[in-house]
Amino acid sequence: MLKIFVIASLLILIDAGVIAAPLDDLFIRYEAQSSAYELAFARVGQARAQRPEIRTYAAMLINDHEAYGDALRDLATSKGIVISSALATDDKLRLDNFTQISGAAFDNAFAVEAERVNHNNMASLRKEAADTIDSDMHSFVDHFINMDAKHEAAAIALSEHVVAAKGPIIKPPPTGDTMTVAPPHSDSSMPVILPPPIDRK
């Protein structure tokens, strides 16, 4: 009887929006980790990128995800969920890898990663919009899905532009190497004109 009462109470609280349903809880926790990574990723991009368009894109992410993170924490608190801003282990490894590269290699890797991250974010928001029955969750997704759509479109354009601009790398020959020169044909059709003999008398 107590078990039935507890379950019924939980359903009432979920229906009232006081606590989150399991899928909503999972969404909030996933988004907290994802947003923390994207914010850290953007800060690395702004500091290390060579191309100005990447630094501009990173600045946009920083500005938007700081606001997104604040709103997500407020939503989590209203649902009784405690979220962490600590990065997941895999995300830490990804960021560590980015600190090992620089220049054009960094710019290309950043553009590809930005497209991957924003694709996953949009998939998460669309799934939550389709699955949730919580009005607060719907309001949150409706408010921020356009922001993520903007990020995804910008990431795709950035990836196409930056990666496409990467030309072939032509390495100079090692020092000391010489070019092979083909000898002239021996049966040249040009007449050979000899100088006149010198008269030594």
Backbone as JSON, one array per atom type, in Angstrom:
{
  "sequence": "MLKIFVIASLLILIDAGVIAAPLDDLFIRYEAQSSAYELAFARVGQARAQRPEIRTYAAMLINDHEAYGDALRDLATSKGIVISSALATDDKLRLDNFTQISGAAFDNAFAVEAERVNHNNMASLRKEAADTIDSDMHSFVDHFINMDAKHEAAAIALSEHVVAAKGPIIKPPPTGDTMTVAPPHSDSSMPVILPPPIDRK",
  "N": [[0.83, -1.2, 0.0], [1.96, 1.24, 0.81], [3.91, 1.51, -1.14], [2.39, 1.9, -3.44], [1.22, 4.32, -2.77], [3.47, 5.99, -2.69], [4.33, 5.89, -5.36], [2.1, 6.98, -6.62], [2.18, 9.53, -5.52], [4.57, 10.49, -6.57], [3.91, 10.55, -9.28], [1.98, 12.51, -9.25], [3.51, 14.72, -8.49], [5.28, 14.86, -10.67], [3.48, 15.35, -12.71], [2.61, 17.84, -11.92], [4.82, 19.27, -12.37], [6.73, 19.67, -10.45], [8.81, 17.94, -9.86], [11.15, 16.32, -12.05], [10.35, 14.2, -14.82], [11.74, 10.93, -15.57], [13.0, 10.93, -18.21], [13.15, 13.65, -18.7], [14.8, 14.43, -16.62], [17.13, 13.1, -17.41], [17.67, 14.45, -19.79], [18.22, 17.08, -18.83], [20.55, 16.63, -17.32], [22.27, 15.66, -19.29], [22.41, 17.87, -21.02], [23.61, 19.72, -19.33], [26.23, 18.73, -19.04], [27.0, 18.73, -21.73], [26.78, 21.46, -22.43], [28.67, 22.59, -20.7], [31.0, 21.5, -21.73], [30.95, 22.57, -24.35], [31.18, 25.28, -23.83], [33.73, 25.43, -22.62], [35.22, 24.43, -24.74], [34.75, 26.43, -26.67], [36.08, 28.57, -25.47], [38.71, 27.71, -25.6], [38.95, 27.71, -28.36], [38.66, 30.46, -28.95], [40.97, 31.44, -27.83], [43.06, 30.08, -29.16], [42.65, 29.88, -31.9], [43.53, 30.51, -35.3], [42.29, 31.63, -37.51], [40.18, 34.45, -38.08], [37.37, 34.17, -38.33], [36.79, 31.88, -36.92], [37.43, 32.62, -34.32], [35.47, 34.57, -33.97], [33.15, 32.99, -34.14], [33.56, 31.37, -31.9], [33.38, 33.28, -29.86], [30.68, 33.94, -30.03], [29.55, 31.5, -29.2], [30.46, 31.41, -26.54], [29.16, 33.62, -25.37], [26.43, 32.91, -25.76], [26.23, 30.39, -24.5], [26.87, 30.88, -21.87], [24.58, 32.23, -21.0], [22.74, 30.2, -21.55], [23.59, 28.16, -19.84], [23.05, 29.32, -17.33], [20.23, 29.49, -17.42], [19.63, 26.79, -17.63], [20.54, 25.79, -15.19], [18.74, 27.08, -13.48], [16.38, 25.85, -14.3], [16.93, 23.18, -13.62], [17.14, 23.41, -10.82], [14.52, 24.09, -10.2], [13.31, 21.7, -10.65], [14.32, 20.06, -8.76], [16.82, 18.97, -9.27], [20.24, 18.38, -9.03], [22.92, 19.64, -10.69], [26.15, 19.27, -12.21], [28.97, 21.3, -13.04], [31.27, 20.24, -13.84], [33.55, 18.8, -16.2], [33.0, 15.95, -18.28], [34.91, 12.88, -18.4], [35.67, 12.02, -21.01], [35.28, 14.4, -22.4], [37.21, 16.03, -21.26], [39.51, 14.79, -22.23], [39.2, 15.29, -24.96], [39.49, 18.1, -25.0], [42.11, 18.28, -24.07], [43.46, 17.17, -26.21], [43.1, 19.16, -28.1], [44.76, 21.13, -27.14], [47.19, 20.3, -27.95], [47.66, 20.92, -30.56], [48.04, 23.41, -33.16], [47.71, 26.47, -35.12], [46.83, 26.07, -38.58], [46.06, 23.39, -38.43], [44.78, 23.24, -35.96], [42.59, 24.97, -36.43], [41.16, 23.59, -38.42], [40.5, 21.21, -37.06], [38.96, 22.26, -34.98], [36.75, 23.34, -36.38], [35.55, 21.02, -37.45], [34.91, 19.64, -35.1], [33.14, 21.45, -33.92], [30.94, 21.26, -35.62], [30.17, 18.61, -35.15], [29.49, 18.63, -32.37], [27.38, 20.51, -32.26], [25.5, 19.31, -33.91], [24.81, 17.08, -32.36], [23.71, 18.42, -30.15], [21.42, 19.65, -31.24], [19.97, 17.39, -31.95], [19.42, 16.36, -29.4], [17.78, 18.39, -28.28], [15.6, 18.37, -30.05], [14.62, 15.81, -29.63], [13.84, 15.96, -26.95], [11.83, 17.9, -27.18], [9.95, 16.44, -28.57], [9.36, 14.35, -26.83], [8.78, 15.17, -24.16], [6.3, 15.92, -21.64], [6.11, 17.93, -19.98], [5.35, 21.21, -19.22], [7.15, 23.22, -18.47], [9.56, 22.21, -19.41], [9.03, 22.15, -22.14], [8.79, 24.92, -22.61], [11.4, 25.74, -22.07], [12.9, 24.37, -24.06], [11.68, 25.41, -26.4], [12.48, 28.04, -26.18], [15.26, 27.96, -26.48], [15.9, 26.42, -28.72], [16.1, 27.7, -31.17], [18.42, 29.15, -30.84], [20.34, 27.08, -30.75], [19.94, 26.06, -33.29], [20.9, 28.15, -34.81], [23.59, 28.02, -34.04], [24.25, 25.49, -35.06], [23.9, 25.82, -37.86], [25.82, 27.8, -38.33], [28.1, 26.4, -37.58], [28.21, 24.36, -39.51], [28.58, 25.87, -41.85], [31.02, 27.04, -41.2], [32.69, 24.79, -40.99], [32.59, 23.79, -43.62], [33.75, 25.94, -44.99], [36.29, 26.38, -43.77], [37.57, 23.84, -43.82], [37.44, 23.27, -46.55], [39.09, 25.24, -47.49], [41.57, 24.37, -46.96], [44.42, 23.78, -48.49], [46.53, 21.61, -50.6], [49.5, 20.38, -49.08], [52.62, 21.36, -49.92], [55.75, 20.19, -49.82], [59.07, 21.43, -49.49], [62.06, 20.29, -51.22], [64.41, 18.18, -49.44], [67.27, 19.66, -47.84], [70.23, 19.83, -49.77], [69.49, 18.02, -51.69], [69.41, 17.48, -55.21], [68.08, 18.53, -58.36], [67.15, 16.33, -60.96], [68.54, 16.53, -64.11], [67.67, 16.23, -67.42], [69.69, 14.98, -70.03], [70.62, 16.58, -73.2], [69.33, 15.59, -76.42], [71.4, 13.48, -78.45], [71.26, 13.37, -81.16], [70.79, 15.88, -82.36], [68.96, 18.08, -84.43], [69.91, 20.48, -85.13], [72.35, 22.27, -87.09], [75.88, 21.87, -86.75], [78.13, 24.35, -86.32], [81.37, 24.99, -87.04], [84.19, 26.84, -85.9], [86.33, 28.82, -88.1], [89.57, 27.55, -89.21], [92.55, 28.56, -87.55], [94.92, 30.67, -88.95], [98.24, 30.28, -88.63], [100.51, 31.27, -89.86]],
  "CA": [[0.0, 0.0, 0.0], [2.86, 2.38, 0.88], [4.57, 1.61, -2.44], [1.41, 2.49, -4.37], [1.07, 5.72, -2.38], [4.69, 6.71, -3.1], [4.29, 6.01, -6.81], [1.04, 7.95, -6.95], [2.66, 10.86, -5.13], [5.58, 10.88, -7.55], [3.22, 10.88, -10.52], [1.33, 13.81, -9.05], [4.57, 15.74, -8.5], [5.75, 14.97, -12.05], [2.41, 16.0, -13.48], [2.56, 19.24, -11.51], [6.07, 19.92, -12.76], [7.55, 19.94, -9.27], [10.01, 17.15, -10.11], [11.26, 15.97, -13.47], [10.19, 12.81, -15.24], [13.07, 10.36, -15.82], [13.6, 11.38, -19.46], [13.47, 15.07, -18.54], [15.98, 14.44, -15.75], [18.27, 12.69, -18.24], [17.93, 15.56, -20.71], [18.86, 18.18, -18.1], [21.92, 16.24, -16.96], [23.05, 15.58, -20.53], [22.63, 19.23, -21.51], [24.55, 20.38, -18.43], [27.56, 18.29, -19.43], [27.26, 19.17, -23.1], [26.98, 22.91, -22.43], [29.94, 22.86, -20.04], [32.06, 21.18, -22.69], [30.94, 23.52, -25.47], [31.69, 26.55, -23.32], [35.19, 25.28, -22.48], [35.7, 24.26, -26.12], [34.72, 27.75, -27.31], [37.14, 29.4, -24.87], [39.97, 27.26, -26.2], [38.95, 28.19, -29.74], [38.89, 31.9, -28.99], [42.36, 31.7, -27.43], [44.08, 29.44, -29.98], [42.35, 29.85, -33.34], [44.3, 31.38, -36.18], [41.39, 32.34, -38.42], [39.29, 35.36, -37.34], [35.99, 33.71, -38.32], [36.66, 30.9, -35.84], [37.39, 33.37, -33.06], [34.14, 35.2, -33.9], [32.19, 31.92, -33.83], [33.79, 30.97, -30.51], [32.85, 34.34, -29.0], [29.22, 33.77, -30.03], [29.24, 30.34, -28.34], [30.69, 31.78, -25.14], [28.08, 34.51, -24.94], [25.15, 32.19, -25.72], [26.22, 29.26, -23.56], [26.83, 31.39, -20.5], [23.15, 32.46, -20.71], [22.08, 28.9, -21.58], [23.94, 27.46, -18.61], [22.3, 29.92, -16.22], [18.82, 29.08, -17.54], [19.55, 25.35, -17.37], [20.67, 25.61, -13.73], [17.47, 27.49, -12.88], [15.41, 24.79, -14.6], [17.29, 22.02, -12.8], [16.77, 23.71, -9.42], [13.05, 24.05, -10.07], [12.9, 20.29, -10.71], [14.99, 19.32, -7.7], [17.97, 18.25, -9.84], [21.53, 19.01, -8.8], [23.79, 19.36, -11.84], [27.55, 19.65, -12.02], [29.61, 21.99, -14.15], [32.53, 19.55, -14.13], [33.58, 18.15, -17.5], [33.1, 14.5, -18.32], [36.27, 12.41, -18.68], [35.9, 12.05, -22.46], [35.37, 15.79, -22.83], [38.53, 16.52, -20.83], [40.48, 14.25, -23.17], [39.07, 16.03, -26.22], [40.11, 19.41, -24.84], [43.56, 18.08, -23.96], [43.96, 16.96, -27.57], [43.11, 20.45, -28.8], [45.9, 21.93, -26.68], [48.42, 19.76, -28.55], [47.78, 21.34, -31.95], [47.93, 24.86, -33.34], [47.71, 26.92, -36.51], [45.79, 25.58, -39.49], [45.59, 22.09, -37.95], [43.8, 23.52, -34.9], [41.39, 25.56, -37.03], [40.4, 22.53, -39.09], [39.96, 20.3, -36.04], [37.91, 22.99, -34.26], [35.57, 23.45, -37.24], [34.93, 19.7, -37.53], [34.34, 19.33, -33.78], [31.98, 22.33, -33.72], [29.81, 20.69, -36.35], [29.74, 17.38, -34.44], [28.86, 18.98, -31.1], [26.09, 21.18, -32.47], [24.56, 18.31, -34.44], [24.32, 16.32, -31.21], [22.86, 19.28, -29.33], [20.12, 19.81, -31.91], [19.27, 16.1, -31.83], [18.95, 16.27, -28.02], [16.67, 19.32, -28.1], [14.45, 17.91, -30.84], [14.07, 14.63, -28.96], [13.14, 16.42, -25.75], [10.6, 18.58, -27.62], [8.99, 15.42, -29.01], [9.06, 13.37, -25.78], [8.36, 15.68, -22.85], [4.92, 16.39, -21.43], [6.26, 18.97, -18.96], [5.24, 22.53, -19.85], [8.39, 23.97, -18.23], [10.57, 21.68, -20.34], [8.66, 22.66, -23.47], [9.13, 26.35, -22.68], [12.86, 25.84, -22.13], [13.34, 23.94, -25.4], [11.2, 26.37, -27.39], [13.25, 29.28, -26.05], [16.67, 27.82, -26.86], [16.15, 25.61, -29.91], [16.54, 28.58, -32.25], [19.83, 29.45, -30.57], [21.15, 25.95, -31.18], [19.83, 25.97, -34.75], [21.85, 29.16, -35.3], [24.93, 27.48, -33.83], [24.47, 24.38, -35.97], [24.07, 26.36, -39.21], [27.11, 28.49, -38.38], [29.15, 25.38, -37.51], [28.28, 23.69, -40.81], [29.19, 26.82, -42.78], [32.41, 27.19, -40.8], [33.39, 23.57, -41.35], [32.71, 23.74, -45.08], [34.66, 27.0, -45.44], [37.65, 26.2, -43.26], [38.16, 22.59, -44.3], [37.6, 23.38, -48.0], [40.18, 26.17, -47.78], [42.85, 23.74, -46.66], [45.01, 23.32, -49.74], [47.54, 20.57, -50.44], [50.76, 20.82, -48.47], [53.75, 21.08, -50.81], [56.97, 20.26, -49.03], [60.27, 21.68, -50.27], [62.98, 19.14, -51.16], [65.38, 18.26, -48.34], [68.5, 20.38, -48.14], [71.28, 18.99, -50.34], [69.0, 17.28, -52.85], [69.53, 18.18, -56.49], [67.1, 18.13, -59.36], [67.69, 15.54, -62.05], [68.44, 17.26, -65.38], [67.76, 15.31, -68.56], [70.68, 15.43, -71.02], [70.05, 16.85, -74.52], [69.43, 14.5, -77.39], [72.67, 13.49, -79.19], [71.0, 13.5, -82.59], [70.13, 17.17, -82.54], [68.78, 18.43, -85.84], [70.57, 21.76, -85.39], [73.7, 22.07, -87.67], [77.02, 22.24, -85.91], [78.98, 25.3, -87.04], [82.71, 25.01, -86.46], [84.93, 28.08, -86.2], [87.35, 28.61, -89.15], [90.88, 27.26, -88.64], [93.39, 29.74, -87.31], [96.12, 30.68, -89.8], [99.35, 30.61, -87.73], [101.67, 31.72, -90.64]],
  "C": [[0.88, 1.26, 0.0], [3.54, 2.61, -0.47], [3.64, 2.29, -3.45], [1.24, 3.98, -4.07], [2.26, 6.55, -2.85], [4.69, 6.93, -4.61], [3.27, 7.04, -7.25], [1.48, 9.37, -6.63], [3.68, 11.38, -6.13], [4.94, 11.3, -8.86], [2.53, 12.24, -10.42], [2.36, 14.94, -9.13], [5.12, 15.96, -9.91], [4.73, 15.72, -12.89], [2.31, 17.49, -13.16], [3.82, 19.99, -11.89], [7.0, 20.22, -11.61], [8.86, 19.16, -9.36], [9.99, 16.71, -11.57], [10.97, 14.49, -13.69], [11.57, 12.26, -15.59], [13.74, 10.85, -17.11], [13.96, 12.87, -19.4], [14.72, 15.24, -17.68], [17.24, 14.12, -16.56], [18.66, 13.81, -19.21], [18.68, 16.69, -20.02], [20.31, 17.85, -17.77], [22.82, 16.18, -18.2], [23.4, 16.99, -21.03], [23.62, 20.0, -20.62], [25.98, 20.02, -18.8], [27.94, 18.81, -20.8], [27.56, 20.66, -23.16], [28.3, 23.28, -21.77], [31.1, 22.59, -20.98], [32.12, 22.21, -23.81], [31.47, 24.89, -25.04], [33.22, 26.51, -23.19], [35.85, 25.17, -23.85], [35.78, 25.6, -26.83], [35.83, 28.65, -26.76], [38.51, 29.0, -25.41], [40.07, 27.78, -27.64], [39.24, 29.68, -29.83], [40.35, 32.23, -28.68], [43.37, 31.19, -28.45], [43.83, 29.51, -31.49], [43.19, 30.87, -34.1], [43.4, 32.23, -37.05], [40.41, 33.21, -37.63], [37.84, 34.88, -37.29], [35.75, 32.64, -37.25], [36.61, 31.6, -34.49], [36.04, 34.07, -32.88], [33.08, 34.17, -33.53], [32.32, 31.5, -32.37], [33.23, 32.01, -29.54], [31.33, 34.26, -28.91], [28.82, 32.61, -29.11], [29.39, 30.7, -26.87], [29.54, 32.62, -24.62], [26.77, 33.75, -24.77], [25.13, 31.1, -24.66], [26.34, 29.7, -22.11], [25.38, 31.64, -20.08], [22.39, 31.13, -20.65], [22.35, 28.13, -20.29], [23.19, 28.0, -17.4], [20.84, 29.47, -16.23], [18.66, 27.59, -17.22], [19.67, 25.06, -15.87], [19.38, 26.02, -13.02], [16.4, 26.42, -13.1], [15.67, 23.56, -13.73], [16.88, 22.22, -11.34], [15.27, 23.6, -9.22], [12.52, 22.62, -10.1], [13.58, 19.44, -9.65], [16.18, 18.52, -8.19], [19.23, 19.06, -9.56], [22.45, 18.63, -9.96], [25.19, 19.87, -11.54], [28.07, 20.36, -13.25], [30.94, 21.35, -14.53], [32.44, 18.85, -15.49], [33.64, 16.64, -17.34], [34.52, 14.1, -18.73], [36.59, 12.48, -20.17], [36.06, 13.48, -22.97], [36.72, 16.41, -22.43], [39.61, 16.04, -21.8], [40.42, 14.98, -24.51], [39.75, 17.4, -26.11], [41.62, 19.31, -24.74], [44.16, 17.89, -25.35], [44.05, 18.27, -28.34], [44.29, 21.32, -28.36], [47.22, 21.46, -27.28], [48.64, 20.23, -29.98], [47.6, 22.85, -32.05], [47.87, 25.18, -34.83], [46.56, 26.37, -37.32], [45.22, 24.24, -39.03], [44.55, 22.28, -36.85], [42.5, 24.02, -35.5], [40.53, 24.5, -37.69], [39.75, 21.59, -38.09], [38.82, 20.97, -35.28], [36.63, 23.04, -35.09], [34.82, 22.12, -37.32], [34.24, 19.35, -36.21], [33.1, 20.19, -33.51], [30.75, 21.78, -34.42], [29.27, 19.45, -35.64], [28.95, 17.71, -33.18], [27.48, 19.58, -31.32], [25.05, 20.26, -33.11], [23.96, 17.5, -33.29], [23.39, 17.14, -30.33], [21.47, 19.44, -29.94], [19.31, 18.52, -31.81], [18.67, 15.94, -30.43], [17.73, 17.17, -27.79], [15.42, 18.85, -28.85], [13.8, 16.69, -30.18], [13.29, 15.04, -27.72], [11.82, 17.1, -26.12], [9.53, 17.57, -28.0], [8.51, 14.55, -27.85], [8.41, 13.96, -24.53], [6.87, 16.07, -22.82], [4.9, 17.52, -20.39], [6.24, 20.34, -19.64], [6.5, 23.38, -19.64], [9.5, 23.52, -19.18], [10.3, 22.17, -21.76], [9.05, 24.12, -23.63], [10.64, 26.55, -22.82], [13.36, 25.5, -23.53], [12.93, 24.95, -26.46], [12.03, 27.65, -27.37], [14.65, 29.15, -26.64], [16.91, 27.04, -28.15], [16.59, 26.47, -31.09], [18.0, 28.99, -32.09], [20.72, 28.32, -31.07], [21.08, 25.74, -32.69], [20.8, 26.97, -35.4], [23.28, 28.65, -35.17], [25.23, 26.37, -34.84], [24.72, 24.88, -37.39], [25.43, 27.05, -39.36], [28.26, 27.49, -38.35], [29.32, 24.66, -38.84], [28.97, 24.6, -41.83], [30.68, 26.98, -42.48], [33.23, 25.98, -41.22], [33.62, 23.49, -42.85], [33.74, 24.75, -45.57], [36.1, 26.72, -45.03], [38.3, 24.95, -43.82], [38.38, 22.66, -45.81], [38.77, 24.27, -48.37], [41.55, 25.56, -47.53], [43.42, 23.14, -47.94], [46.0, 22.21, -49.51], [48.83, 21.15, -49.87], [51.91, 20.39, -49.38], [55.03, 21.26, -50.02], [58.17, 20.56, -49.93], [61.19, 20.47, -50.2], [63.95, 19.29, -50.01], [66.64, 18.99, -48.78], [69.56, 19.42, -48.65], [70.82, 18.19, -51.53], [69.17, 18.12, -54.11], [68.48, 17.67, -57.44], [67.81, 17.34, -60.46], [67.46, 16.31, -63.35], [68.63, 16.27, -66.51], [68.78, 15.84, -69.56], [70.03, 15.7, -72.37], [70.19, 15.66, -75.43], [70.72, 14.62, -78.17], [72.46, 13.7, -80.68], [70.25, 14.79, -82.87], [70.07, 17.52, -84.02], [69.43, 19.77, -86.17], [71.95, 21.51, -85.99], [74.78, 22.56, -86.73], [77.94, 23.14, -86.73], [80.32, 25.39, -86.33], [83.39, 26.33, -86.8], [85.99, 27.81, -87.28], [88.71, 28.33, -88.51], [91.71, 28.53, -88.51], [94.63, 29.63, -88.16], [97.27, 31.18, -88.95], [100.6, 31.05, -88.52], [102.04, 33.16, -90.3]]
}
